[in-house]
Amino acid sequence: MNKVYKINYSHILYKVILMIDSYIKAGKIVSEVRESASKMIKEGTLVLDLVEYVESEILKRGAGIAFPCNVSINEIAAHYTSPYEDETKIEAGDMVKLDLGAHIDGFIADSAITVMADGKNLEEKIGSDRLNLNEEIIEASAAGLDAAISTVKAGVEVWKIGQAVNEAINEYKINPISNLTGHSLEQYNLHAGISIPNINNHDSTVLEEGQAIAIEPFATDGVGFVNDAPGAYIFSFLADKPFRMKTTQQTLNYIESNYPYLPFSGRWLTEEFKPSRVQRSLKQLGDAMAIYPYSSLKE
């Protein structure tokens, strides 16, 4: 007996419209917060104040936090967010990468900006050569982004995006970071499987209509390769596992209940548990692969 299946196209269309609307709303919120927060990047600003401002403003605007606000300075390329009671201050001339994300119903907008921190007697403090180089690095990153955007369309192979980024950055006689990539986005999934390279990595994966991607060009006067730096302050839940220590199990249960899909900050857990307990539990959970720690990345 043949079965007849009816497809409810109106329901599918409604879901697509809802998804697009959520991406647009999240994007507008991220754009607004990025613009206001970037003005805080100057000599003397506490990194903790900056990340807490970004995260609170995302929530005030009715979105969820897609991942802890990253504020990565100078040779730290990515994945630094303030731990509890962080006393790190921004200094004049610092190259500050502000990376933030918001979501509406799990649909994520992920955006970043690089700002050279302003301060008194900036040229005297860092020298004219360094000042000019910093400005070129910022321009090169923006050029890489523009080149990628002009290349992106349905049907393009991702290596072509990487090649466009590479060529644009190389025009400034500096390098892209080859082992940092952009990524595809799906509902409640920040890294959804497709990598968007900053070089021609010969990846023939084809972008399809309707996919959402984050493009993340990095320009550097270094060799263009990052390694793990000491310290991990951002984590993701991996698996529910049993622990003999009651406090560790309670911490894992809290993480699974509150952050099952998207990355979280250890700093956030101090609203529920004592800082010393959080630090101890995160170490045990990471060792057991119940959570994944994202190390800061240094070029």
Beta strands, then each sheet from edge to edge (+ up, - down):
strand 1: 64-73
strand 2: 76-78
strand 3: 95-104
strand 4: 107-116
strand 5: 175-176
strand 6: 182-185
strand 7: 195-196
strand 8: 212-214
strand 9: 219-220
strand 10: 227-237
strand 11: 264-265
strand 12: 291-298
sheet 1: 1+ 3- 4+
sheet 2: 2+ 12- 10+ 11-
sheet 3: 5+ 9-
sheet 4: 7+ 6- 8+
end
